[in-house]
Amino acid sequence: MPEPVRVLLVEDSDVFREALELLFSLRDDVEVVAAVADGARAAPAALEHAPDVVLMDYRLPGLDGVQATRAVRAACPDTAVVCLTASADGRDIEALHAAGATTCLRKDQDLEDIVEAIKRAAESRAWT
């Protein structure tokens, strides 16, 4: 069996973050290595935990998702970023991609869609 994808969660909603941690803990293909509640802690946590993928909320206190994505990619260029959003518009999504996010998903998407995006992002690291 392949190693699970190591994921850092960056999500300010305690309920949503804890739900993701619980759902991912039930899987063999994803391992949450850390979780933080604000954008300013994203890059330091990525440096400390060396995740394959950061699952990044768009609306965050401190640094927003664009700024935090840019900081993570600068600090850990081999770490992929997948963004989750409840409310980003086309311009916001373009800004997230420009900051280095590999993909942007809605928070209400199926868990399987989110996991597949995480796996694709982890695989794409080998080619960047």
C-alpha positions in Angstrom: 0.0 0.0 0.0 1.4 3.5 -0.9 2.2 5.9 1.9 -0.6 8.2 2.8 -0.5 11.8 1.6 0.6 14.0 4.5 -1.7 17.0 4.9 -1.6 20.2 6.9 -5.1 21.7 7.4 -5.4 25.5 7.6 -9.0 26.3 8.6 -10.3 28.8 11.0 -13.7 27.1 11.7 -13.1 24.8 14.6 -16.1 22.6 13.6 -15.1 22.3 10.0 -11.4 21.7 10.8 -12.2 19.0 13.4 -14.7 17.4 11.0 -12.0 17.1 8.3 -9.5 15.7 10.8 -12.0 13.1 11.9 -13.0 12.1 8.3 -9.4 11.9 7.2 -8.5 9.9 10.2 -10.9 7.2 9.0 -8.9 6.8 5.8 -5.6 5.1 4.9 -4.7 7.4 2.0 -4.5 10.7 3.9 -2.8 11.6 7.1 -3.3 15.0 8.9 0.1 15.9 10.3 -1.0 19.2 11.7 -3.9 21.7 11.8 -3.8 25.5 12.3 -6.6 28.1 12.6 -5.1 31.1 10.9 -3.1 32.0 7.8 -0.1 33.5 9.7 0.6 30.0 11.1 0.4 28.2 7.8 4.0 28.6 6.6 5.6 28.0 10.0 3.5 24.8 10.4 4.5 23.7 6.8 8.1 24.2 7.6 7.8 22.3 10.9 5.7 19.3 9.6 6.8 19.0 6.0 3.4 18.1 4.6 2.9 16.9 1.0 -0.2 19.1 0.7 -1.6 22.1 2.5 -5.4 22.1 2.5 -6.0 25.9 2.8 -9.2 27.8 3.6 -9.7 31.0 1.6 -11.2 33.2 4.3 -8.8 33.3 7.2 -7.9 35.6 10.1 -4.4 37.2 9.9 -3.2 36.3 6.4 -6.0 35.4 3.9 -5.8 32.3 1.8 -4.0 34.1 -1.0 -1.3 35.5 1.2 -1.0 32.3 3.2 -0.7 30.3 0.0 2.0 32.6 -1.2 3.9 32.3 2.1 3.7 28.5 2.1 4.9 28.2 -1.4 7.8 30.6 -0.7 8.8 28.7 2.5 8.2 25.2 1.1 8.2 25.2 -2.7 7.8 21.4 -2.9 4.6 21.5 -0.9 1.4 21.7 -2.9 -1.6 23.8 -1.9 -5.2 22.9 -2.4 -7.7 25.6 -1.5 -11.2 25.2 0.0 -13.7 28.0 -0.1 -17.3 28.6 0.7 -17.4 32.0 -1.0 -14.6 32.8 -3.4 -15.5 34.3 -6.8 -13.6 34.0 -10.1 -11.2 36.8 -9.3 -10.4 35.3 -5.9 -9.8 31.9 -7.5 -7.5 33.4 -10.1 -5.6 35.1 -7.2 -5.2 31.8 -5.4 -3.9 30.1 -8.5 -1.5 33.0 -9.1 -0.3 32.6 -5.5 0.6 28.9 -6.2 -2.6 26.9 -5.4 -2.9 23.8 -7.6 -6.7 23.8 -7.4 -9.6 25.4 -5.6 -12.6 23.5 -4.4 -15.9 24.4 -2.6 -16.3 23.3 1.0 -19.5 21.6 0.1 -17.9 19.2 -2.4 -17.9 15.5 -1.8 -15.2 14.3 0.5 -14.0 11.9 -2.3 -13.5 15.0 -4.6 -11.5 16.7 -2.0 -9.3 13.6 -1.4 -8.8 13.1 -5.1 -7.7 16.7 -5.4 -5.2 16.2 -2.5 -3.8 13.1 -4.2 -3.5 14.8 -7.6 -1.7 17.7 -5.9 0.7 15.4 -4.1 1.4 13.6 -7.3 2.0 16.8 -9.2 4.8 17.8 -6.8 7.1 15.2 -8.4 6.8 17.0 -11.7 7.2 20.6 -10.6 
